[in-house]
Every structure is written in structure tokens, then in C-alpha cells.
Amino acid sequence: MKDIRLLLVDDEDNFRQTLAKRLAKKGIPPEQAENGEKALSILEKKEMDVVVLDVKMPGMDGIEVLRHIKKKHPGTEVIFLTGHAATQDGVDGIKRGAFDYLSKPIEFEHLLSKIKQAYDKVVREEEKLREAEFRKKMRQQMATTEKLASLGTLAAGVAHEINNPLAIINESAGWLKLIINREEMAQMPRKQDFEMALNKIETGVDRAKRITHQLLGFAKKDDSVLVEINLGDLADEAVQLVHREATNKDIEIVQETQPDIGTIWSDPYQLRQVLINLLNNAIHATGSGGRITIIIEALNGEINLTVQDNGQGIPKENLDKIFEPFFSTKSPGKGTGLGLFVTRGIVEKLCGTIKVESRLGHGTRFCIRLPRYCEIKEDLDQDERIPFLDNIAKHKGSTQ
């Protein structure tokens, strides 16, 4: 019973304080209030398990206090104290949600028993809520597992069909590069523009191949090579890849990079994918004439990478769902619901964290925190260690 949070409310000071002393001796020191207003003020600052409440008080009576408690603190149980001539008030209180009532003068052991019974009910209700929440999470986890299993089956079937045209595109781009690099093409008009376009095609093909690998989990462990990255340059590349869509919607993309931010060691391909996913979401959520800001800053030895927009924002009830697979607020056919799911997976794989803040009508802010060096897990294979350690060694050698 020492864990019971108890509030004693009575306008008779001597009675209240005497009762409080006896309760304290039993290991239940109560908070005290001399009227209903003070009681509600205490409840606003500190949750209570049980309230022992006098019905007849000047100002706000017990019935009115009970109504406020049940409205704002439904998990709190109330025991009424009534006079012998006012037992009907106790009955009315039970009808309105009170746990029980006792008539004055009260028998202390009887009151103690009622307080314990009320507290037991509070504990049982809390256990029911925890069980219900656990069952809800388990249902969500099972649904997610089923969705991911379906995704794996579907992805396995279409991966071959996706990679075949990608291979043809890549081969054709390489063939065209060979042609324009021939001696007789040296004076070809706008040759540099063609070379730039072919480079973009090859970059896009490479990125598409990596996306399919990420979704399928087919990428080899040593495919992810950690190299030294300038996040400002990486952000420039990502902005270029979404530039046309942003321009079409008259959306301005601004970069704010802290001076002398330095570099980090990570996977540039996967970080670029994260940025593109976040920028695409921001463009979709931002209306014409809007603004998207990329902020890169150092904080406590880590790097903060933030993408924020002044778009429509995300409803509060959806903030806990946006990283779930297949959850999307876009209209049917406009999104798969995988972008943020994949984004979170990449960030966590690269030893980082991602958080979201949003207000309807005021925009959304995604904040990614990355370490300067992604820690190598002890269970990594030797093949996984070599690319990272080799790159570190080369970096140290170039600075000596």
C-alpha cells in the first residue's frame, strides 16, 4: 500500500489532518486539499490513484469535483465521504462513477480497506490497458510481418524484370560513351552535354539497382563501402536529381551548411538515397512557391542533417505511422509507402537516428543524426572490415 498515491479532500481541517496522520502511520501519506478547487489544482500537477472526497463542501461540492475528475483523470478512483443524512449523495456519486461511499463518522479500518480495494481496481485497469496495448502492438507487428513477406514474394518476382532493362540501359549508355569518345567525334557539337547526360543515366541506373538490392536484401555484405563524405557535396547531388520536379512546382530548395563542418565516413550511395526520399516527400507536401531547407551542422561530435519544408504538415495521429511499410498519405497510385520505411532502415544501418516533427499547416522537419565514424560491429565478417579499414588507412596516409 506504500505505493498508493492518495488525495484527501475535506473542508474540516481537524478531521482531515487527523485522518492524514493516521493514514501516514499506515504508510500512505496523503496529499491534502481543503476544497474542490485546490483538489483539482493538485490533480493537474500530479496524478492520483485514489481520492477520498467529502461531498458537502463550500463552493464546488463533491459531485461537481467528481465530474471533473472523471472527465480529466478517468483512471483515478473516488471514495465519497457523506453525513448520515446525506447517503443519497453517496448513491448519486456511485451512479456518476465513484468507487464507493462511506458515512461519517467513519471507521478508520473500513476506510483503509476501501482505499486498498480502490487501488487494486486501479492496478487491474492499468494491467488491462497494458495488455491491450501489447496486443495492439503484436497485431501491428504481425500485420507488418505479413506485408513484408508479401513484399518479398512480389519483389522476388519482379526484380529480374527490373534489372534486365536496367542492364540494357546501362550497356547502351556505355556504348554511346564509346562512340562519342572516338577521335572522329572530337568536334561533335555539344559533346560535353551528351557526356553529362550519359553520366546521369549511369548514375541513375546504379541507384536503381541499389534500391532493388535494399528492398530484396540481396546486396552482398561487402557492397556497402564506407568512404569519406562531404555532406554538402552529397546534398548538392541530391538537389540536382530532384531539381526539375521542384522547379516545375516553383519550390525553392535552400542549403544551410555550417562552415568547416568537416567530413564523415559513411556510405554515399545510401545517404544520397535518404536525401532523395526526404526531398521527394517534401516536394510532394509543399505547394507552389514553397520552400525546402537542408541544414547540415555539427553537434556534440556528430552531424545533424535536417530536411524541413513549409508544406501542409502531417496530422498528429499519423506521426507514429509514417515509418511503417506501406503507410502513405499520398493518393492511390502516387506512392508505395516504402520511402520512409527504407529511409529509416538505411539511417539505422549507418549508425544514425531519424526523428520527425510536424504541425498541420506549418510544415514538417526530419532530423537525422549521424556519427562521424560508423562503428563496426563485432560480428562483421572480415570481408566487411577490409574496405572500411583500407579507406581509413588511405585517409591517414594522405594527411601525413
DADACOR-V537772 format. One record per backbone hydrogen bond with DSSP energy under -1.0 kcal/mol. NH is the residue of the N-H (numbers start at 1). CO is the residue of the C=O. If there is no record, write none. Layout:
NH:CO, NH:CO
This chain:
4:1, 7:50, 8:31, 9:52, 10:33, 16:12, 17:13, 18:14, 19:15, 20:16, 21:17, 22:18, 23:19, 24:20, 25:21, 27:24, 28:23, 31:6, 33:8, 39:35, 40:36, 41:37, 42:38, 43:39, 44:40, 46:42, 49:5, 50:5, 51:77, 52:7, 53:79, 54:9, 55:81, 62:55, 65:61, 66:62, 67:63, 68:64, 69:65, 70:66, 71:67, 72:68, 73:69, 76:73, 77:49, 79:51, 80:100, 81:53, 82:102, 86:83, 89:86, 91:87, 92:88, 93:89, 94:90, 95:91, 96:92, 97:94, 98:93, 99:78, 100:78, 102:80, 104:82, 111:107, 112:108, 113:109, 114:110, 115:111, 116:112, 117:113, 118:114, 119:115, 120:116, 121:117, 122:118, 123:119, 124:120, 125:121, 126:122, 127:123, 128:124, 129:125, 130:126, 131:127, 132:128, 133:129, 134:130, 135:131, 136:132, 137:133, 138:134, 139:135, 140:136, 141:137, 142:138, 143:139, 144:140, 145:141, 146:142, 147:143, 148:144, 149:145, 150:146, 151:147, 152:148, 153:149, 154:150, 155:151, 156:152, 157:153, 158:154, 159:155, 162:158, 163:159, 164:160, 166:162, 167:163, 168:164, 169:165, 170:166, 171:167, 172:168, 173:169, 174:170, 175:171, 176:172, 177:173, 178:174, 179:175, 180:176, 181:177, 182:179, 185:182, 186:183, 188:185, 191:188, 194:190, 195:191, 196:192, 197:193, 198:194, 199:195, 200:196, 201:197, 202:198, 203:199, 204:200, 205:201, 206:202, 207:203, 208:204, 209:205, 210:206, 211:207, 212:208, 213:209, 214:210, 215:211, 216:212, 217:213, 218:213, 223:220, 225:223, 227:266, 229:264, 234:230, 235:231, 236:232, 237:233, 238:234, 239:235, 240:236, 241:237, 242:238, 246:242, 247:243, 248:244, 249:245, 250:247, 251:246, 252:290, 254:292, 256:294, 258:296, 264:229, 265:372, 266:227, 271:267, 272:268, 273:269, 274:270, 275:271, 276:272, 277:273, 278:274, 279:275, 280:276, 281:277, 282:278, 283:279, 284:280, 285:281, 286:282, 289:250, 290:287, 292:252, 293:308, 294:254, 295:306, 296:256, 297:304, 299:302, 302:299, 303:370, 304:297, 305:368, 306:295, 307:366, 308:293, 309:364, 310:291, 312:285, 318:315, 319:316, 321:318, 322:318, 324:321, 326:337, 327:324, 334:331, 342:338, 343:339, 344:340, 345:341, 346:342, 347:343, 348:344, 349:345, 350:346, 351:348, 352:347, 353:369, 355:367, 357:365, 359:363, 361:312, 362:359, 365:357, 366:307, 367:355, 368:305, 369:353, 370:303, 380:377, 385:381, 386:382, 389:385, 390:386, 391:387, 392:388, 393:389, 394:390, 395:391, 396:392, 397:393, 398:394
